[in-house]
Amino acid sequence: MIQPVPPEVLVQLRHLHKHYAEGGRARAVLDAVSLDIQAGEFFVLLGKSGSGKSTLLNLISGIDKPDSGQIFIGGTELTALDERGQTLFRRDKIGIVFQFFNLIPTLTVLENITLPGELRGDRRRDIERRGYALLERVGLAERAGDFPDKLSGGEQQRVAIARALAREPMLVLADEPTGNLDEDTGRSVLALLLELTRDAGKTLVMATHNPEIVPLADRVCRIHDGHLMITRSSAEAVSLLQGNRV
């Protein structure tokens, strides 16, 4: 289903509800959540563990389904697609960077990056050319033939970023992408992710606890008790993080 939207709006969330069973009771993780995310925007989601940050990213990606409500991405109603349609949309239109890399250990670095394009049926020459180009951008061209277990955590996350961008997605989702890295490595990985998504004009939605990320965002949103609250400023968001009140 196609929904007319202003050209600057990429993601529309409309009255999303999501509940989980907890101790025999239903707990509302997201309660009537509505939000517009602009094309090209770097949008940060804050919230304590269990607040619903990852759940919201999973709904936007189509990995999970809301109990009710609608999700539109680029004018396509994701929530109106069947499971196969959501899988194909995610494969072709959404890049995902996970906290724990999720690289396939039996594939080389280059094969991890090119696999989505192969599954889509793209020409091998084209996907390998783009894979090598992305490895150049993330500084790992010389590791193309290595397997993931030969890489450091930071190197694996750089490969994961390259994989997420390999299909030239309209939307990139990052779930605590620096959460499994040391401080210095996390800082360099974050800078790389922002540089690549900004250069490509991509929309980036990131869930994080890292206060260093907040001032770099175009907008910051806090999830609390199932609701979204847009913070008034990055300074306020950093204060909330440092005060452990997210």
N, C-alpha and C positions, 0 to 999 in steps of 0.2 A: 504494500500500500504506500502511495506517495503522498506526503503531507507538505503543502506549500509552506516554506519557511523563509524568513529574510536571509539573504545570501551570506550574511556574516555569522549566522547561527549554525553550528555544526551538530551539536548534541542537544536534544530536548528530552527532559524527564518530566513526566506528567503524573502526579498523584501516585507515586510508587509506594506500595506496601509490601513488606517482607517480614514474616514471622518465623520463628524457630521454636520447636518444642523443647522445653527445658524443665526438667523435674516434673513432668506431667502437666506443665502449663505452657501456654503460648507466650513467647516474649517477642515484642515488636522491636526488630532491629532497625527498620526504616518505616516511618509512619507518615504517609501522605507527602512524600518528597517530590518537589517540583523544582526544576533548575534548567537554565539555558547556559550552554558553554559555547563561547565564540570560536570561530575558525581562527587558527593560529595562536590561540591563547595557551598560556602555561597556567594551569589551574591546579592548586594544591588542596588536598583533603587532609585535615587534621582530626585526630580523635584517639582516645585511649584504646588499648587493646580490647577487642570485642565490641567496639562502638559501632561497627558497620562499615568501616572504610573499605575493607577487602570485599565485603558483600556488595557494596555499591559498584565497585570496579567489575566484579563478576557479572552483575546485572547488565552493565553497559556493554560488556564484551559478549554477552549471550551465553557465557559459561553456566550461569544460573538464571532462573526465571523468577520474576516477581509474583507475589500472590495476586496482585492486581495493579493496574496502571499501565502506562505506555512509555516506550522508549523509541525516539526517532534519532537516526544518525544519517546526516546528509540527505534528509528527506525520506529515507526508508524507515518504515516502522518495524524495528527489530522484533518487537513483541508480537507482531502479526505473522512472523515466519515460523514454519515448522522447525523441528530440531536440525534437519539437514540444511535447511535454508539459513539458519543461524550459524551453523558450522562453516558453511561456504562464505557467508558474509564476513565472519570473523577472520577466516583465512585470507580473504582478498582485501579487506578494508581496514583491519585493526592489527596493530603491532603491540605485543605485550612483553614487558620486561618484568620478570619475577624476582623476588628476593633471593631465591635459591637457584638461579640460573636456568635450571631445567634443560640443560643441554643433553643430547643423546650420547651416552658414553661410547657407543660402538661406531659412531660416525666421526669423521675428522672435523676440524674447525670449519673448513670450507663446506663440507657436506651438510653440517648443521645449518649453515646460513642458506644454502641453496635448496634444501629439502622442501620448504613451502612452495617455492616456484616449480619444482619438479612435480609436486602433487597437483598443482594447478595446471600442469601441462605446458608451461612456458618452454621456449627453446633453450636447450642446455647451454648453448654458446652464450646466449643473452644473460642467463642467470649466473653463470660462472663469471662472466665479465663484471656484472654488478657486484657479485660476491667478493671478487678480488679488489674492486674499487672501494668497497666498504671496509675491507680488512686494511687497506692502505690508510683510510681515514681514522681507524681506531688503533693504528700502529702495530698491527699484528700480521702483516702480509707474509712475513717469514715463517709464521706458525700455521699456515693454511693446511698443511698435511699432518699436523699433530692431532692427537686425540685430547679430549677435554681434561683427562686426569694428569696431563703433562703441564697444564696451565695453572697459574695462581688464581685465587679467587677474583682478584681484580681483572685479570685477563679473561677469565670465563665470563664475567659480567660484560666486558667490552664486546665479546663475541655475541652475547645475548642481545646487546643493543643493536649490533650489526644485523642480526637475524630479524629483529623486530622491524627494522627499516628496509629490509631487503625487498619487500613487496611494494614499497612506496605506499604505505597505508595512509588513509586520510586522518586516522586517529591513532595516537600512541598512549597506552596505559602502562603505568609503572607502579608496582606495589612494593613499597619499601625497597627500592632498588639498591640502596647503600646499607641496608640494615644488617647484612651479613659480612660487611667489610670493615677493616680498621679505618680509623678516622681519615688518615691521609689518602688511602686508596679510595675511600668513599668520596672524598672531595674531588679527586681527579675524574672518577667515573661520572659523578654528577655533572661536572663541567663539560665532559665529552657528550653526555646525553643531551644537555641543553644546547650545546653548539650544533650538534647534528640535526636536532629537531627544529631549531630556529633557522638554520641554513636552508632546510628543506621546506620551511613554512608549514610545519605540521602542528596540529593541536596535541598538547601533552597534558594528561591528567595524571597526577601523582599522589599516592597516599604515603604519608611520611610522619615520623616523629622528630626528624632532624631540623633543629631551628635554623641552621645555616641555609636551608633551602628556601625558607619562607620569604626573606626579602627579595628573592629573585623572581617570585611568582607575580603574575599579572593580577590574580585574585586568589584569596585564601578562604576556605570554607571549613568550619568546625562542625563535626557530627556529635551530637549529644542527645541522649534519650530518644533516638530515632528521628531527630529533626536536624536539618541543615541550618547553620547560622553563618552568614557571610560576615567575616570580621571587618571592622572599620578601617584597619590598616595593617600592614605587615608588622609594625612595631607591637600592636596589640596581640597579634598572633604569636610572636616570639615570646611576649610576656606570659601568655597563656601556657605555652610549652614549658618555659623555664619554671613556672609556678606549679607544674604538674596538674593543671586544671583543664586539660584537654580530654 
